Structure formats: C-alpha cells, structure tokens
Amino acid sequence: MSNEQDKALHKKRMQNQKEKVDQRIAAAQEDKGLLLVITGNGKGKSTSGFGTITRAVGHGLNAKVVQYVKGGWECGERNLLEKNGVEFHVMGTGFTWETQDKESDIKAAQAAWSYSKTLLQDPSVDVILLDEITYMVTYKYIDLDEVLAALNARPKAQHVVVTGRACHRSIIELADTVSEVRPVKHAFDNGIKAQRGIDW
C-alpha cells in the first residue's frame, strides 16, 4: 500500500467515525441534572469528585461539598476550593476505626445528612459532592430509602456526585453515570506513606 492510499484510508475511517459521533451528539437532546457515582476499591474516587467540582466552579456554577468520614486533617482540595467560594461541610469524626464510638459516628453522619438534604432541596445549588456517603449507607448510619427519595426529589437541573466504595445497587441504578475505580497497585501496600499534595 502506498503512502497516498494509506492517507486516503485513514481519512475515510476518520470521516466514518466523525459521522457516528456527530449522530450520537445530535441524538442527545435531554438537558437535566446528572447523578454521577464514582465507586470501587481503587484510589482516586474523591479526587475525581473534586475534579468535577473544580470544573463546575470554572464554569461559574454554584458548588457545595459534604465530606462524610473525613476528619479534621488538611485537605488540599478544600484549601483551593474554599478560596473560590465552595462551601464545605465536613463530618469531622474521621474513620470509624479511629473513633470507635458508633453512637457519636451516627450522630455526626445524621448531622451531615441533614445538611445534605437542605442542599438537595435548594435550586440555587448547581452541583453537590457527597464525598464518601456510600459508607454511611453501608453502615446504616443513614437510611437508604431517605437518600434515594432526596436524590429523586432534587431540583431538575441539579447535579450530584456520589463517591465511596461499595455503592448500594439502588443508587447505582438511579445514577446517570457510574464509574468504578479498580486497584492495580498502591504505594501504601509497599510501605510508602501518604504524600502531601498527592494523597491528601
């Protein structure tokens, strides 16, 4: 095959691909708030959620973050996003194996969920990150049916990002987009401590 034939074949393939992509774009006409789920056992779920919040803020959208599980330690994303008008509500108890106090954890989870519900009813909030809320549902600190009802009843244009391991199948079924982060390797497994600016 000559170079000219190769170029012609490549151009034809790309034209065919462009036609298919253009058809899909033309067919996607519904405009609505999305429910995105980022789950799985790999690293990067919260980071991906914060990336979505950063993108939204870059487009002038009103974004809020509720962090479940997280404690009072420094968070690089929070350092940046709060300077750009993003309000955070941090559950603040840390991991359950650290607190070892189920009653206190449930109380903190319920307070964070109560705040989340107010956001999910507020049409002025464009995007909400419910970071690691999946754990609260798994531990039954928050009622699944209540979460589903609030997500279903939220303003039509409001986007919600849910992160955390083992997302309940009912939330996955409700979601518009679901991504699963799979672990392949993790530095911590080889004795490397969490790195500032990379892991937190």
Backbone as numpy.savetxt, mean C-alpha at the origin, in Angstrom:
# Nx Ny Nz CAx CAy CAz Cx Cy Cz
19.06 -13.33 -42.94 18.21 -12.13 -42.94 19.09 -10.88 -42.94
18.78 -9.97 -43.82 19.56 -8.74 -43.91 19.19 -7.80 -42.76
20.03 -6.81 -42.58 19.79 -5.80 -41.54 18.48 -5.06 -41.81
18.21 -4.75 -43.10 17.00 -4.03 -43.47 15.75 -4.87 -43.19
15.84 -6.20 -43.46 14.71 -7.09 -43.18 14.45 -7.18 -41.67
15.54 -7.25 -40.90 15.42 -7.30 -39.45 14.75 -6.04 -38.91
15.14 -4.90 -39.43 14.54 -3.62 -39.02 13.05 -3.59 -39.35
12.70 -4.07 -40.55 11.30 -4.08 -40.99 10.45 -5.00 -40.11
11.00 -6.18 -39.78 10.28 -7.12 -38.91 10.07 -6.54 -37.52
11.13 -5.90 -36.99 11.04 -5.27 -35.67 9.97 -4.18 -35.67
9.97 -3.35 -36.72 9.00 -2.27 -36.80 7.58 -2.83 -36.85
7.37 -3.90 -37.61 6.05 -4.51 -37.72 5.59 -5.06 -36.37
6.50 -5.74 -35.65 6.16 -6.28 -34.33 5.77 -5.16 -33.37
6.52 -4.07 -33.37 6.24 -2.95 -32.48 4.93 -2.25 -32.85
4.63 -2.17 -34.14 3.35 -1.59 -34.57 2.18 -2.43 -34.07
2.32 -3.77 -34.19 1.28 -4.67 -33.70 1.08 -4.54 -32.20
2.22 -4.45 -31.48 2.15 -4.31 -30.03 1.49 -2.99 -29.64
1.86 -1.92 -30.35 1.27 -0.60 -30.06 -0.24 -0.61 -30.30
-0.68 -1.28 -31.36 -2.11 -1.38 -31.64 -2.86 -2.03 -30.47
-2.30 -3.13 -29.97 -2.94 -3.85 -28.86 -2.98 -3.01 -27.59
-1.87 -2.33 -27.30 -1.81 -1.47 -26.11 -2.79 -0.31 -26.25
-2.83 0.31 -27.42 -3.75 1.43 -27.65 -5.21 1.00 -27.50
-5.53 -0.23 -27.96 -6.89 -0.74 -27.82 -7.27 -0.93 -26.35
-6.33 -1.44 -25.57 -6.59 -1.63 -24.13 -6.76 -0.30 -23.42
-5.94 0.69 -23.78 -6.05 2.02 -23.17 -7.40 2.65 -23.53
-7.82 2.51 -24.80 -9.10 3.07 -25.24 -10.28 2.40 -24.54
-10.14 1.12 -24.22 -11.23 0.37 -23.58 -11.35 0.68 -22.09
-10.29 1.16 -21.48 -10.29 1.44 -20.03 -10.84 2.85 -19.79
-12.15 2.95 -19.63 -12.80 4.25 -19.52 -13.35 4.57 -18.13
-13.43 3.56 -17.25 -13.98 3.81 -15.92 -12.99 4.62 -15.08
-13.51 5.61 -14.37 -12.69 6.46 -13.51 -13.20 6.30 -12.08
-12.40 5.76 -11.20 -12.86 5.49 -9.83 -11.66 5.40 -8.90
-11.93 5.52 -7.61 -10.89 5.30 -6.62 -10.52 3.83 -6.57
-9.25 3.56 -6.49 -8.76 2.18 -6.49 -8.43 1.68 -5.09
-8.63 0.39 -4.89 -8.13 -0.29 -3.69 -6.96 -1.14 -4.13
-5.77 -0.80 -3.65 -4.56 -1.53 -3.98 -4.10 -2.31 -2.76
-3.72 -3.56 -2.96 -3.19 -4.40 -1.89 -1.77 -4.80 -2.25
-0.86 -4.60 -1.31 0.54 -5.03 -1.48 0.83 -5.99 -0.34
0.93 -7.27 -0.65 1.05 -8.30 0.38 2.20 -9.24 0.04
2.34 -10.31 0.82 3.41 -11.27 0.59 4.46 -11.21 1.69
5.38 -12.16 1.66 6.39 -12.30 2.71 7.69 -11.57 2.42
7.79 -10.94 1.26 9.04 -10.26 0.89 9.13 -8.85 1.44
10.33 -8.29 1.35 10.61 -6.93 1.81 10.13 -5.92 0.77
9.58 -4.80 1.23 9.27 -3.71 0.31 7.81 -3.33 0.19
6.94 -3.95 0.99 5.50 -3.65 0.89 5.20 -2.22 1.34
5.68 -1.87 2.52 5.46 -0.49 3.01 6.16 0.51 2.10
7.36 0.17 1.66 8.12 1.05 0.76 7.33 1.33 -0.51
6.70 0.30 -1.05 5.87 0.47 -2.25 4.66 1.36 -1.95
4.04 1.14 -0.79 2.91 1.98 -0.39 3.31 3.44 -0.26
4.46 3.68 0.36 4.95 5.05 0.49 5.30 5.65 -0.87
5.76 4.83 -1.79 6.03 5.30 -3.15 4.76 5.81 -3.81
3.66 5.10 -3.59 2.37 5.53 -4.14 1.93 6.85 -3.52
2.12 6.98 -2.19 1.78 8.24 -1.52 2.63 9.39 -2.06
3.91 9.14 -2.26 4.81 10.17 -2.80 4.37 10.60 -4.19
4.02 9.63 -5.01 3.54 9.94 -6.37 2.28 10.80 -6.30
1.35 10.43 -5.41 0.09 11.17 -5.28 0.36 12.62 -4.86
1.25 12.79 -3.88 1.59 14.14 -3.40 2.25 14.94 -4.53
3.05 14.27 -5.33 3.69 14.93 -6.47 2.68 15.47 -7.48
1.50 14.88 -7.50 0.43 15.35 -8.38 -0.56 16.27 -7.66
-0.21 16.66 -6.43 -1.05 17.61 -5.70 -2.24 16.99 -4.99
-2.27 15.65 -4.84 -3.38 15.00 -4.15 -3.20 15.08 -2.64
-4.32 15.04 -1.93 -4.33 15.07 -0.47 -4.18 13.64 0.04
-3.05 13.33 0.66 -2.75 11.96 1.09 -2.57 11.90 2.60
-2.99 10.78 3.19 -2.85 10.53 4.63 -2.30 9.12 4.81
-1.62 8.93 5.96 -1.02 7.62 6.27 -1.42 7.20 7.67
-1.88 5.95 7.80 -2.08 5.35 9.11 -1.15 4.15 9.18
-0.23 4.18 10.16 0.73 3.09 10.33 0.31 2.20 11.50
-0.06 0.98 11.18 -0.35 -0.03 12.19 0.96 -0.75 12.50
1.04 -1.35 13.67 2.22 -2.13 14.12 3.41 -1.24 14.46
3.72 -0.27 13.62 4.94 0.52 13.77 5.02 1.17 15.16
6.24 1.26 15.65 6.48 1.89 16.94 6.91 3.33 16.79
7.65 3.83 17.75 8.03 5.23 17.75 9.37 5.51 17.10
9.96 4.49 16.44 11.27 4.71 15.85 11.18 5.58 14.60
12.33 6.12 14.19 12.38 7.03 13.05 11.98 6.31 11.76
11.30 7.04 10.90 10.87 6.50 9.61 11.25 7.52 8.54
12.14 7.12 7.64 12.62 8.04 6.60 11.51 8.61 5.74
10.53 7.75 5.39 9.42 8.21 4.56 8.60 9.27 5.30
8.40 9.03 6.58 7.63 10.01 7.37 8.38 11.33 7.45
9.71 11.27 7.66 10.52 12.49 7.70 10.30 13.34 6.46
10.24 12.68 5.31 10.08 13.39 4.04 8.64 13.84 3.81
7.70 12.92 3.97 6.32 13.19 3.59 5.63 14.21 4.50
5.94 14.19 5.79 5.33 15.18 6.69 5.74 16.60 6.29
6.96 16.76 5.78 7.41 18.08 5.32 6.62 18.53 4.09
5.98 17.57 3.43 5.20 17.87 2.23 3.69 17.76 2.48
3.30 17.93 3.76 1.89 18.05 4.09 1.13 16.76 4.33
1.83 15.62 4.38 1.14 14.35 4.61 1.01 14.11 6.11
-0.22 13.94 6.55 -0.49 13.70 7.97 -0.35 12.20 8.27
0.35 11.88 9.35 0.55 10.50 9.78 -0.18 10.24 11.10
-0.76 9.05 11.21 -1.23 8.56 12.50 -0.49 7.24 12.73
0.34 7.20 13.76 1.16 6.02 14.02 0.62 5.30 15.25
0.30 4.03 15.09 -0.26 3.24 16.20 0.68 3.27 17.40
1.98 3.17 17.13 2.97 3.49 18.16 3.32 2.42 19.17
2.71 1.23 19.07 3.02 0.21 20.08 4.19 -0.67 19.69
4.54 -0.68 18.41 5.59 -1.58 17.95 5.05 -2.98 17.71
5.95 -3.92 17.55 5.55 -5.29 17.25 4.97 -5.97 18.49
4.05 -6.91 18.25 3.36 -7.56 19.37 4.31 -8.36 20.24
5.40 -8.88 19.65 6.36 -9.63 20.47 7.20 -8.70 21.35
7.19 -7.39 20.99 7.88 -6.40 21.82 6.99 -5.97 22.99
5.72 -5.69 22.70 4.83 -5.18 23.74 4.43 -6.28 24.72
4.13 -7.46 24.19 3.70 -8.61 25.00 2.49 -8.24 25.87
1.66 -7.35 25.33 0.49 -6.87 26.06 -0.68 -6.79 25.09
-1.43 -7.88 24.99 -2.50 -7.98 24.00 -3.56 -6.90 24.21
-3.95 -6.67 25.43 -5.00 -5.69 25.72 -4.60 -4.30 25.24
-3.36 -3.92 25.51 -2.85 -2.62 25.08 -2.77 -2.53 23.55
-2.33 -3.64 22.92 -2.24 -3.66 21.46 -3.61 -3.50 20.81
-4.61 -4.19 21.36 -5.97 -4.10 20.81 -6.50 -2.68 20.94
-6.26 -2.07 22.09 -6.71 -0.70 22.33 -6.06 0.26 21.32
-4.77 0.11 21.10 -4.06 0.97 20.14 -4.54 0.72 18.72
-4.79 -0.55 18.38 -5.29 -0.89 17.04 -6.67 -0.29 16.81
-7.52 -0.37 17.82 -8.87 0.18 17.70 -8.84 1.71 17.53
-7.91 2.36 18.24 -7.78 3.83 18.10 -7.31 4.19 16.69
-6.35 3.43 16.18 -5.87 3.68 14.82 -6.96 3.40 13.79
-7.75 2.35 14.03 -8.84 2.03 13.11 -9.94 3.09 13.17
-10.23 3.61 14.34 -11.23 4.66 14.48 -10.82 5.88 13.65
-9.53 6.23 13.71 -9.03 7.35 12.90 -9.11 7.01 11.41
-8.77 5.77 11.07 -8.84 5.34 9.66 -10.25 5.48 9.12
-11.24 5.13 9.92 -12.64 5.21 9.48 -13.04 6.65 9.16
-12.54 7.61 9.95 -12.87 9.01 9.65 -12.29 9.42 8.30
-11.08 8.93 8.00 -10.47 9.23 6.70 -11.25 8.59 5.57
-11.71 7.35 5.80 -12.44 6.61 4.77 -13.84 7.19 4.50
-14.25 8.16 5.31 -15.54 8.84 5.10 -15.35 10.27 4.59
-14.10 10.68 4.40 -13.80 12.08 4.08 -13.49 12.24 2.59
-14.39 12.82 1.81 -14.15 12.96 0.37 -13.01 13.91 0.01
-12.54 14.70 0.98 -11.41 15.61 0.69 -10.07 14.87 0.72
-10.07 13.64 1.24 -8.84 12.83 1.27 -8.80 11.97 0.01
-7.79 12.21 -0.81 -7.70 11.52 -2.10 -7.09 10.12 -1.99
-6.06 9.99 -1.14 -5.33 8.72 -1.05 -5.01 8.43 0.41
-5.24 7.17 0.82 -4.93 6.74 2.18 -4.05 5.50 2.12
-2.98 5.51 2.89 -2.16 4.30 3.07 -2.48 3.72 4.43
-3.01 2.49 4.44 -3.26 1.74 5.68 -2.11 0.73 5.79
-1.01 1.21 6.33 0.23 0.44 6.34 0.19 -0.66 7.40
0.28 -1.90 6.94 0.33 -3.09 7.79 -0.95 -3.34 8.59
-2.06 -2.90 8.03 -3.35 -3.16 8.67 -3.71 -4.65 8.60
-3.12 -5.37 7.65 -3.46 -6.80 7.49 -3.20 -7.59 8.77
-2.16 -7.21 9.52 -1.85 -7.91 10.77 -2.98 -7.74 11.78
-3.55 -6.55 11.82 -4.61 -6.27 12.79 -5.86 -7.11 12.50
-6.11 -7.35 11.21 -7.23 -8.21 10.82 -6.91 -9.66 11.16
-5.69 -10.10 10.86 -5.27 -11.48 11.15 -5.36 -11.79 12.64
-4.91 -10.84 13.47 -4.92 -11.04 14.92 -6.31 -10.83 15.53
-7.26 -10.38 14.67 -8.63 -10.09 15.11 -8.70 -8.91 16.09
-7.73 -8.01 15.98 -7.77 -6.77 16.76 -8.77 -5.79 16.14
-9.00 -5.96 14.83 -9.97 -5.17 14.08 -10.90 -6.15 13.37
-12.18 -5.85 13.36 -13.16 -6.75 12.75 -13.09 -6.68 11.22
-12.94 -7.83 10.57 -12.84 -7.89 9.11 -14.06 -7.29 8.43
-15.24 -7.64 8.89 -16.47 -7.13 8.25 -16.56 -5.61 8.33
-16.07 -5.07 9.44 -16.07 -3.61 9.60 -15.11 -2.96 8.60
-13.96 -3.60 8.40 -12.98 -3.08 7.43 -13.57 -3.13 6.03
-14.18 -4.26 5.67 -14.77 -4.39 4.33 -15.88 -3.37 4.11
-16.71 -3.17 5.13 -17.82 -2.21 5.02 -17.28 -0.80 4.81
-16.24 -0.43 5.56 -15.67 0.92 5.44 -15.02 1.13 4.07
-14.34 0.10 3.58 -13.71 0.20 2.25 -14.78 0.31 1.16
-15.85 -0.43 1.30 -16.93 -0.40 0.31 -17.69 0.93 0.32
-17.80 1.55 1.49 -18.61 2.77 1.63 -17.81 4.06 1.42
-16.52 3.95 1.17 -15.69 5.15 1.05 -16.11 5.97 -0.18
-15.72 7.26 -0.22 -16.05 8.10 -1.37 -15.57 7.47 -2.68
-16.35 7.64 -3.73 -16.11 6.94 -5.01 -14.72 7.21 -5.59
-14.20 8.40 -5.40 -12.93 8.77 -6.03 -11.71 8.50 -5.13
-11.95 8.01 -3.93 -10.85 7.85 -2.96 -10.05 6.56 -3.22
-8.73 6.70 -3.24 -7.83 5.57 -3.42 -7.33 5.11 -2.05
-7.20 3.80 -1.87 -6.68 3.24 -0.62 -5.62 2.20 -0.94
-4.51 2.28 -0.22 -3.44 1.29 -0.34 -3.35 0.52 0.97
-3.46 -0.80 0.89 -3.37 -1.69 2.05 -2.08 -2.48 1.93
-1.27 -2.49 2.99 -0.04 -3.29 2.96 0.00 -4.26 4.14
0.83 -5.27 4.00 1.06 -6.23 5.07 0.98 -7.67 4.60
1.59 -8.54 5.37 1.59 -9.97 5.04 0.20 -10.57 5.22
-0.02 -11.69 4.54 -1.20 -12.53 4.73 -2.50 -11.73 4.67
-2.65 -10.92 3.64 -3.89 -10.15 3.49 -5.06 -11.11 3.36
-6.14 -10.82 4.09 -7.32 -11.69 4.07 -7.89 -11.77 2.66
-8.32 -12.96 2.27 -8.81 -13.19 0.90 -9.99 -12.28 0.55
-10.81 -11.91 1.53 -11.96 -11.04 1.25 -11.51 -9.64 0.83
-10.43 -9.15 1.42 -9.88 -7.85 1.02 -9.24 -7.97 -0.36
-8.56 -9.08 -0.61 -7.96 -9.32 -1.92 -9.04 -9.37 -3.00
-10.15 -10.03 -2.72 -11.25 -10.11 -3.69 -11.86 -8.74 -3.97
-11.92 -7.90 -2.96 -12.47 -6.56 -3.11 -11.53 -5.63 -3.88
-10.24 -5.89 -3.80 -9.22 -5.00 -4.36 -9.29 -4.93 -5.88
-8.84 -3.78 -6.41 -8.71 -3.60 -7.86 -7.36 -4.10 -8.36
-6.33 -3.89 -7.56 -4.97 -4.29 -7.92 -4.33 -4.97 -6.72
-3.74 -6.13 -6.94 -3.07 -6.87 -5.87 -1.67 -7.25 -6.34
-0.67 -6.91 -5.53 0.70 -7.31 -5.81 1.22 -8.12 -4.65
1.94 -9.19 -4.97 2.53 -10.04 -3.93 4.04 -9.93 -4.00
4.66 -9.54 -2.90 6.11 -9.40 -2.82 6.68 -10.72 -2.31
7.54 -11.34 -3.10 8.08 -12.66 -2.77 9.53 -12.54 -2.31
9.87 -13.19 -1.20 11.26 -13.14 -0.75 12.15 -14.08 -1.57
13.28 -13.57 -2.00 14.29 -14.38 -2.67 15.54 -14.45 -1.80
16.01 -13.28 -1.35 17.13 -13.19 -0.40 16.86 -11.98 0.49
17.38 -12.03 1.71 17.28 -10.88 2.61 18.58 -10.77 3.39
19.13 -9.58 3.42 20.42 -9.36 4.09 20.38 -9.78 5.56
19.26 -9.53 6.22 19.13 -9.85 7.65 19.37 -11.34 7.92
18.97 -12.20 6.97 19.15 -13.64 7.12 20.63 -14.02 7.14
21.48 -13.12 6.63 22.92 -13.35 6.63 23.63 -12.53 7.70
22.85 -12.10 8.70 23.46 -11.41 9.84 23.76 -9.94 9.62
23.19 -9.35 8.59 23.43 -7.92 8.31 22.30 -7.11 8.94
22.66 -6.14 9.77 21.65 -5.37 10.49 20.91 -4.41 9.55
19.72 -3.97 9.98 18.91 -3.03 9.21 19.68 -1.73 8.98
19.65 -1.26 7.75 20.45 -0.11 7.35 19.60 1.16 7.26
20.10 2.23 7.89 19.42 3.54 7.88 19.28 4.02 6.43
18.09 4.46 6.07 17.86 4.98 4.72 17.53 3.89 3.72
17.70 2.63 4.08 17.37 1.51 3.18 16.26 0.68 3.80
16.41 0.32 5.06 15.42 -0.51 5.74 14.44 0.29 6.61
14.80 1.52 6.95 13.92 2.36 7.78 14.24 3.83 7.55
